[in-house]
Amino acid sequence: MNIVILLGAPGSGKGTVAGKVAAENANLKHVSSGDLLRGAIAAGTAAGVEAKGYMDKGNLVPDALIATMIKDVVASTEGEVTMLLDGFPRNLAQAKILEEMGAPVKSAVLIDVPDSIIQERIAGRRTCPKCKAGYHIKNLPPKTEGVCDVCGAELVIRKDDNPETVKDRLVVYHRETEPLIEFYEAKGLLRKVDGMTGVDGVARDFLTAM
Ligand code: AP5
C-alpha cells in the first residue's frame, strides 16, 4: 500500500476528483478525513461528539482525534492499493504523524483553485449523506434535482458550507494547511494540478500527476 495526499483549499475539488478516479480504478481507495468525521458524528460516537463543535465553526479538530481514525484505516488497508488521502494531513504536526505511521507517501497533489472561486463552488455543493457522492447545482448536477444519482437518497447542504464558516475555513487553510505545500516540495513529492479545467480535466491531470 502507498499513499497519495490531496492538498487544496476547501471546495477546490479534492473529494470530487478522488471519488471519480477511485470509482474508475480498482486499485485506488479514496479516504476522506471529513467523511470519517461526519460518519462519527452521524453514529453519535464520543469522537463524533467532540469533533462536531470544531467542525461547525470551521476549525480543525484535535490532531490526535483524526490521527486515530486515519491510523485505523491505514492499518486495515493491505495489498496493491494506492490510498488517496483527502483532508489528512492538514498541518505540519499531522504530516509528521503520517510519517510515523510508516506508510510510504508516493506524492502530494495540490488541486490549485483561486480563493475567489471557492465560495461559488461551495454554495452550489450538494452532498449525499448516504453514499457520500458529491454534486454541484451548475457544474455537476444530479439527473433529478435534489436526489443522488448513485443511491437515490435526498441530497443535503453541509452544515459548515454557509458563507461565514467558509470564510473561516479558508483562513484556517492558509494558516495551517498551506505550509504543507513547502513541506512536500522540499521532499520532492509535490505535484500541482490546475483545478479550473472542469471535473474530467482535473481527474485526467490528477492521474498523470500522482
Ligand atoms: P473536509 O470535509 O475535508 O472539507 P474541506 O477540506 O474543507 O474540503 P471540502 O470537502 O469542503 O472540499 P473539496 O476540496 O473536497 O471539494 P469538493 O470536491 O466537494 O473537512 C471538513 C471539516 O472537518 C474541516 O473544516 C475540519 O473541521 C474537519 N477536518 C477534516 N479533516 C481534518 C484534519 N485532518 N484535521 C483536523 N480537522 C479536520 O468540490 C466542491 C464543489 O465544487 C462541489 O459542488 C463539486 O461538484 C464542485 N467541483 C469540484 N471540482 C470541480 C471542477 N473541477 N469544476 C467545477 N466544479 C467542481
Residues whose N, C-alpha, C, O or C-beta is under 5 A from the ligand:
A	BS01	AP5	A9 P10 G11 S12 G13 K14 G15 T16 V17 S33 G34 D35 Y54 M55 G58 N59 L60 V61 I66 D86 G87 F88 P89 R90 R121 I122 G124 R125 R126 G134 Y135 H136 N139 L140 G195 G198 V199 V202
